[in-house]
């Protein structure tokens, strides 16, 4: 994976961490606690400012989430 040339919009720091978060997308997925939405996060190491970006979610990942709830 190519490193990002990230600059924090709040403190102008250049070091960061990358994470991932999953969330439910609608009524059906909330009812059965299925995380159908996937987001990537970039967090500044200095001030902890975090930005979320929607990432493509795979059908296999959704299937796995359904059965491992």
Backbone as JSON, one array per atom type, in Angstrom:
{
  "sequence": "XXXXXXXXXXXXXXXXXXXXXXXXXXXXXXXXXXXXXXXXXXXXXXXXXXXXXXXXXXXXXXXXXXXXX",
  "N": [[0.85, -1.19, 0.0], [0.61, 2.16, -0.89], [2.07, 4.86, 0.85], [0.24, 7.56, 2.32], [0.3, 11.06, 1.58], [-0.28, 12.83, 3.92], [-1.65, 15.65, 5.54], [-2.65, 17.04, 8.48], [-5.68, 18.79, 8.76], [-6.21, 20.41, 10.94], [-3.94, 20.74, 12.73], [-1.71, 20.63, 11.13], [0.1, 18.54, 11.2], [2.05, 15.67, 10.11], [2.07, 12.93, 10.64], [0.2, 9.93, 10.97], [-2.43, 7.52, 11.67], [-4.07, 4.68, 10.27], [-7.32, 3.32, 10.17], [-10.21, 1.11, 10.45], [-13.75, 0.91, 10.21], [-16.96, -0.49, 10.74], [-20.46, -0.25, 10.04], [-24.04, -0.32, 10.58], [-26.5, -0.22, 7.95], [-29.24, 0.2, 7.38], [-32.76, -0.31, 8.22], [-33.29, -3.14, 8.23], [-30.7, -4.2, 8.48], [-29.98, -3.05, 10.91], [-31.81, -4.29, 12.62], [-30.98, -6.98, 12.59], [-28.37, -6.65, 13.29], [-26.31, -6.36, 11.31], [-23.43, -5.34, 9.79], [-23.27, -3.41, 7.16], [-22.07, -1.26, 5.98], [-18.91, 0.13, 5.27], [-16.09, 1.87, 6.47], [-13.09, 3.75, 6.12], [-10.61, 5.14, 8.22], [-8.62, 8.02, 8.94], [-6.38, 9.12, 11.25], [-4.93, 11.76, 12.96], [-1.8, 11.67, 14.54], [-0.96, 13.52, 16.39], [-3.0, 15.49, 17.26], [-5.27, 13.94, 17.24], [-7.39, 14.29, 15.49], [-9.87, 13.0, 13.35], [-10.74, 11.66, 10.22], [-13.29, 10.23, 8.21], [-13.78, 7.95, 5.56], [-15.82, 6.59, 3.08], [-15.67, 3.21, 2.23], [-15.41, 0.57, -0.2], [-17.6, -2.16, 0.3], [-17.48, -5.61, 0.71], [-19.34, -8.46, -0.51], [-18.7, -10.92, 0.58], [-17.54, -10.17, 3.01], [-19.8, -9.05, 4.28], [-21.41, -11.34, 4.46], [-19.84, -12.92, 6.16], [-19.9, -11.29, 8.47], [-22.63, -11.5, 9.11], [-22.93, -14.16, 10.03], [-21.1, -14.33, 12.1], [-21.75, -12.48, 13.95]],
  "CA": [[0.0, 0.0, 0.0], [1.37, 3.39, -1.01], [1.8, 5.78, 1.96], [-0.45, 8.82, 2.02], [0.96, 12.32, 1.91], [-1.36, 13.42, 4.7], [-1.41, 16.79, 6.42], [-3.84, 17.26, 9.3], [-6.26, 20.11, 8.49], [-6.3, 21.21, 12.16], [-2.66, 21.09, 13.35], [-0.7, 20.57, 10.07], [1.03, 17.44, 11.48], [2.13, 14.76, 8.97], [2.01, 11.53, 11.03], [-1.19, 9.5, 11.09], [-2.74, 6.09, 11.69], [-5.23, 4.31, 9.44], [-8.17, 2.32, 10.8], [-11.4, 0.68, 9.72], [-14.96, 0.83, 11.02], [-18.15, -0.99, 10.04], [-21.7, 0.26, 10.63], [-25.26, -0.81, 9.95], [-26.91, 0.68, 6.88], [-30.67, 0.46, 7.28], [-33.6, -0.95, 9.24], [-33.07, -4.59, 8.26], [-29.36, -4.48, 9.0], [-29.99, -2.7, 12.33], [-32.58, -5.3, 13.32], [-30.17, -8.2, 12.72], [-27.01, -6.24, 13.63], [-25.42, -6.68, 10.19], [-22.7, -4.15, 9.4], [-23.18, -3.41, 5.7], [-21.31, -0.09, 5.55], [-17.51, 0.05, 5.68], [-15.42, 3.16, 6.41], [-11.69, 3.84, 6.49], [-10.36, 6.37, 8.97], [-7.27, 8.55, 9.04], [-6.32, 9.85, 12.51], [-3.69, 12.48, 13.23], [-1.15, 11.18, 15.75], [-0.71, 14.61, 17.35], [-4.21, 16.08, 17.86], [-6.31, 12.9, 17.19], [-8.45, 14.62, 14.54], [-10.14, 11.82, 12.54], [-11.6, 11.79, 9.04], [-13.8, 8.95, 7.74], [-14.03, 7.83, 4.12], [-16.58, 5.39, 2.76], [-14.87, 2.23, 1.49], [-16.24, -0.48, -0.79], [-17.89, -3.28, 1.18], [-17.6, -6.84, -0.08], [-20.44, -9.37, -0.17], [-18.13, -11.95, 1.45], [-17.42, -9.56, 4.33], [-21.15, -8.95, 4.84], [-21.82, -12.7, 4.77], [-19.08, -13.31, 7.35], [-20.45, -10.5, 9.59], [-23.95, -12.01, 9.46], [-22.82, -15.41, 10.76], [-20.23, -14.22, 13.28], [-22.39, -11.46, 14.76]],
  "C": [[0.89, 1.25, 0.0], [1.05, 4.32, 0.16], [1.12, 7.06, 1.49], [0.45, 10.0, 2.32], [-0.1, 13.15, 2.64], [-0.85, 14.6, 5.52], [-2.71, 17.06, 7.17], [-4.39, 18.66, 9.05], [-6.34, 21.0, 9.74], [-4.94, 21.67, 12.67], [-1.48, 21.03, 12.38], [0.37, 19.49, 10.3], [0.98, 16.43, 10.34], [2.08, 13.28, 9.35], [0.57, 11.15, 11.35], [-1.26, 7.99, 11.29], [-3.98, 5.86, 10.84], [-5.99, 3.21, 10.15], [-9.35, 1.98, 9.92], [-12.57, 0.59, 10.69], [-16.09, 0.3, 10.15], [-19.37, -0.49, 10.79], [-22.89, -0.35, 9.91], [-25.74, 0.23, 8.95], [-28.37, 1.01, 6.82], [-31.44, -0.3, 8.34], [-33.35, -2.44, 9.36], [-31.73, -4.91, 8.88], [-29.26, -4.09, 10.48], [-30.7, -3.77, 13.15], [-31.75, -6.56, 13.58], [-28.71, -7.91, 13.02], [-26.0, -6.68, 12.56], [-24.76, -5.37, 9.75], [-22.47, -4.17, 7.89], [-22.36, -2.25, 5.15], [-19.89, -0.19, 6.1], [-16.87, 1.42, 5.48], [-13.95, 3.0, 6.79], [-11.5, 5.15, 7.23], [-8.88, 6.73, 8.9], [-7.26, 9.44, 10.28], [-4.95, 10.48, 12.69], [-3.1, 11.97, 14.53], [-0.95, 12.27, 16.8], [-1.99, 15.07, 18.03], [-5.41, 15.12, 17.87], [-7.51, 13.27, 16.33], [-8.63, 13.43, 13.59], [-11.08, 12.16, 11.4], [-12.01, 10.38, 8.61], [-14.1, 9.02, 6.25], [-14.76, 6.52, 3.86], [-15.73, 4.49, 1.86], [-15.81, 1.2, 0.89], [-16.39, -1.64, 0.18], [-18.12, -4.52, 0.35], [-18.76, -7.7, 0.4], [-19.93, -10.46, 0.78], [-17.97, -11.41, 2.88], [-18.76, -9.44, 5.02], [-21.67, -10.32, 5.26], [-21.14, -13.18, 6.05], [-19.61, -12.59, 8.58], [-21.8, -11.06, 10.05], [-23.84, -13.26, 10.35], [-21.91, -15.35, 11.97], [-20.71, -13.17, 14.26], [-21.77, -11.42, 16.11]]
}
